[in-house]
Amino acid sequence: MNSSSTQAIITKSAPAPVGPYSQAVLAGEWLYCSGQIPLDPFNGTMVGGGDIEAETHQVLKNLKAVLNAAGAKPSQVVKTTIYLVDLKDFEKVNRIYSETFAAKPSPARACVQVAALPKGARVEIDCIAWLG
């Protein structure tokens, strides 16, 4: 696949990347969304003040904005990865996550605990969607 068959997805409705990467890349009919953290897309500040539920809601809002910019919706997501600073937050994150990814079949998923996330976030989620 050459660069002419890939396209960066960019939206102001999700936070600008905090490094040298795209919010998402469309490769054929596959959409690869970079991980989202709980940044407010309009002022760049962290949302939630360490509250895992507020952070999770913002992360999913950001992820949905990137999906929408590519013409996709959560029901087209086939794989997600959740990164948590503390796996004790799994139940709370899972409850909120299930509201966004309610379509059947649910996406395949991995959830891992990490030592730290960018900007002090407690949760980050990335995904892959099929647009075909």
Residue, then its C-alpha position, 0 to 999 in steps of 0.5 A: m500500500n502506498s501513501s496515495s492509498t492512505q489518508a490522514i483524518i483530521t477534525k477540530s472536534a477532537p484534540a490535536p495530536v500531542g506528538p507526531y501522529s495523525q488522529a486517524v489514518l484511513a487505509g482502504e476501508w480500514l480506519y486506524c484511530s490513534g489513542q484518545i485521552p481526556l483532552d478538551p478539543f477546544n482548549g487543550t486542557m485535561v477533563g475530569g480532574g482525575d475522575i475516571e468516569a469523567e475522563t472516560h466519557q471525554v475519551l469516548k467523545n473524542l474517539k467518536a468525533v474522529l470516527n465521525a470525521a471519517g464517516a464512521k460510527p461506533s457500530q463499525v469498530v471491530k477492535t479497541t484497546i483500553y489503557l488504564v493507569d489502574l486496573k481497579d478502574f476497570e468496572k467503571v470504565n467498562r460500564i461507560y464503554s458499553e454505552t458507546f459500543a452497544a451494537k452486536p457484535s461488540p468489538a474485540r478488545a484488550c485492556v491493559q494496565v500501564a505505568a503512565l499515560p500522556k499528560g497524566a491521563r488515567v485512561e486512553i482508548d484506541c480503535i480500528a474500524w471497518l468502513g466497508 
